Amino acid sequence: MKNQHHLIFPNLGRIGLYLFLFIAALYFLIPLYLILATSFKSMAEIRWTNILSLPQAINFEYWQHAWSASCTGLDCQGLQVGFWNSVRILIPSVIISVLFGALNGYAMSFWRPKGANLLMAALICGAFIPYQVMLYPLVRITNTLNIYGSLTGIVTIHVIFSLPMTTLIFRNYYLTLPMELFKAARVDGAGFWRIFISIVLPLSVPIIAVATILQVTNIWNDFLLGMIFAGKENLPMTVQLNNIVNSQLSERTYNIDMAATLLTAAVPLAVYFLSGKYFVRGIASGAVKG
């Protein structure tokens, strides 16, 4: 009898788990399907067919229009302008924030200067302060430094807001590395930069992948900071998407809006699909320890 119970209840548990995973997958996949299907439909199809129906034909005309011809006010160059602006913002922001986070984590883990724990606590507290609280002071500061509304300004803002999280990620990872490596390098006469470049960085590949993926996703998806600090000539793709969707004065073209949404989401989706295994591997190798 006991053996029968052992056979039944594990099966029920597994069925429940699979059912939960199936429902969770539907929760995310159904909206994605609706956006994708709508982006290929004509406006007549959208008006007269079921929302769940497949498009009658795969037509990339609306994608092309969203990319190169959709309008934000009087400017009808499409999302391509915002895409290249986002790329110019993304690359330096990710590189600088990941590098500075690695340096901070390395210094706090191995060198442990006086007051390191207090500084780490202050960084963590800063990470939980809402952006809105800091916006006005940062606008005044960047304006005083003459970088408000510029590429330099928005990159600086992204680095500032990213440092607490990247520092925490690298510090926790470095605390899992054997201190003997650091001590042996010090005995051999290696200094701060030599140890960092020759020993610590080569061991940091998994956590660099984690930090890079997180930063690419956060910075690419940012709307608020880009709208306030980037300036008219550097508006990122998310801001341009909002402008395209909300600047239509006649019939709302849902097919073009959905195509524009997918184009904007393409980069973070590609990052997750192509590098998801590196993210999991980095997390498993110590990103959440410490």
N, C-alpha and C positions, 0 to 999 in steps of 0.2 A: 504493500500500500504506500509506504513511504517512498519507494522508488518511483511509483507512478506519479506521486505529487512532485517529486524532483524533476521528472520528465515534462510534466505539464506546465509548471510555473516558470521555468526558464524560457519555454517556448512563448508563453504569454508575454513575458517581459521583453523578449526580442521582437515580438509582433508590435507591442506598444511602442518600442523604440523606433522601429521602421515607420510606423504610422505617424509618429511625431515628426520624424525627419521628412517624410513625404509632405505633410501639411506645411512644414517650415519652408520646404523647397517651393511649393505652390505659392506661398505668400510672396516670395521674391520673383518667381518666374512668370506669374500671370501678368503683373504690371509690365515686366520687360517684354513679354509677348505682345501685349496691347500696343506698346510704344512702337515696337518693331513692325507689326502688321500695319498700323496706321500710317507709318512713314512711307509705305509703298502704295497706299490706296489713293485714288482720286477723291476729290471732294464729293462727287456724286456717290461713290461707294460709301464714304463715311456717313453721308446723310441717310442713305436708303438701305444699307445692309446692317446686319447684326454686328455689334462691336467686337464679338469674338470670331467673326468669320475671317477666313484667309483672304488676302488680296487676290484679285482676279489675274494680276500680272505683276512680276517683279520689275519695277520701274525705278531707276535711280535718278530720275529727273528731279524729284523733290530734294534729294540729297545734294545734288549738284547746285540747285538753286539756293539751298540753305548755306552751302559752303561759299559760293561766289557771287550771289546776286540778292540775297535777302537784305532788307533795309533796316537801319537804325536811324530814324529821323530822315535826314536828306542824304545820308551816306548809304549807298547800296552795294557795298563790296563783300557782303556776307561775313561768315564766321572766320574766314581765313585770316583776317587782320587780327582778330582776338587770339587765334591759335598761335600765331608767331609771337604776339605779345606775351602770351602765357609761357611759351618756350624760353623767351629771353628773361622772364622773371624766374622761371623754375630752375634753370641750370645753375646760375650762381647761388641762388638761395639754398638749394639742396647741398651743393658742394661745401659752402661756407658753414652752414649749420651742422652738418655731419662732422666736418673737420674740427670745429670748435667744440662740439659735444664730445668727440673722442679725446681731445686734449684736456678738457675739463674733467672728464671721467677718469682719465689716466692720472692726472695730478692728484685728484681726491682719493684715488684708490691706492696708489703706490707711494707717492711722496707725502701725502697727508699733511699739508701745511697747517699751521696753527689756525684754528677757526674754521677748518674745512667742513666739519659737521654742521656748524651754524650757517655757513654759506649754502650748504646743500639744503638745509631746512628752508632757508629763505627762497631758494630757487623753486623748491617744490610748492611752497605757498604761493609764489608768483604765478605758477602754472595754473592755479585754480582761481585766480582773480579774473572775473569776466572781462572780455575785450572792451566792452562798452565803457567800463570805468576808466580805462587808460586812453581812450581815443582822443579826447580833447587835449590832455597834456602832450600826447605824442604829436598831434597836429601842430601845436605851438612849438615844440622842440624841433621838429623837422623843418618847419617854416623858418625858424631862427637860423638853422644850419644851412638853409637854402637848398634843401633836397626834397621839399614837399612837392608832390605831383611829378616826381621823376622816377626813372628806373632804379637809380641808386636808393631813393627813398623807400620804395616798396620792397626792395631786396633787404634793406636794413631792417625794416619792420618785421618781415618774415623771419629773419635770423633771430631777432630779439625774442619773438614769441615762441620760437622753436627750441631755444637753448635749454630751458628747464627740462623738457622731455628728453631731448637727445643726451643731455648730461646724465640724467637718471638712468637711461637705458645703458649707456656705456659704462657708467660706474658700477652698476649691478653686474654687468658681464665681467668686468675686470676683477671684481672681488672673487670670482670663481677661479681665476688663474692662480697658479702656485706662486707664492711670494718668493720662493727660492730662486726662480728665474731672475727676478728683479735684484735680489741680493747678490747673486753670482755676477750679474752684469756690473753692479756697483763695485764689487771687489776687483773686477777686471779693468776698472777705470772708466767705464762708460758713463756718460752724463745724461741729462734730461732728454735731449733731442736724440741722441744715439740710441738710447733704450727704446724710445717711442717709435722711431723709424725702423730700427733693425729687429726689434723683438716684439713689441706690442702690436704694431700695425699688421704684420703678417699673421698674427693670431686672431685678428679682429675681423676677418673676412665675413664670417657668419653674421655678426652683429652689425657690421656695416651694411650688409644686405637688408637686414630688418629695418634699420634706421632710414636707409634710402627709400625703401618702399613706403614707409609711413610718411616720410617727408614729401615724396612725390605726390602721394594721394592727398595729403592735407593742403599743400600749397596749390596744386592744380584745382582742387575743388573750392578754394577760398573765393568768397564773394565780397564780404564786408570790407576787408582790408584793401583788396584790389580796387573797389569802388571809391574808397576814401583817399588812399595814398598814391595810387598809380599815376593819376593824371590822365587827361583826355587822350593823349597820344599813346598811352601804355595800358589801356583797359584790357584786363584778361578776358579769356573766352567766356567765363561764367557771367561776367557783367554784360558782355555783348549778347549772350543768349537771352538774358533778361530783357535787354533793350529791344531785341528782335521780336520777342513774344509779346511785349507790351506796347509796341509802337505801331500796331496794325490798326488802321482807321476804318477799313471796310470789313468784308467777311474774314473771319478768323481762319487762317489756313492751318488746320491741325496737322496735316501731313508734313508740311514744311517745319512746323514747330517740333514735331516728334523726331524728324530727321536731324534737326539742329541739336536737340537734346542728346541723341545718340552720338553725334559727332563730338559733342563736348565731353561726354563720358567715355569716349573711346580710349583715351590715354590711360586713366587709372584702371579701366577694365583690362586693357592689354597688359599693364604692369602686373596685375594680380594673376591673370591667366598664365603669363609667361614665366613669372618668377615666384609663384606661390610656394613651390617646394623649397626654395631658398629661404623664404620667410618662415615656414614651419621649421626648417632645419636650424635656422638661427635662434628661434624661440626655444627650441628643444635643447640647444647647446648652452643655454644659460641666460637668455635675455630676461627671464622672469625670476631669476634667483637673486639672492643678496639681501 
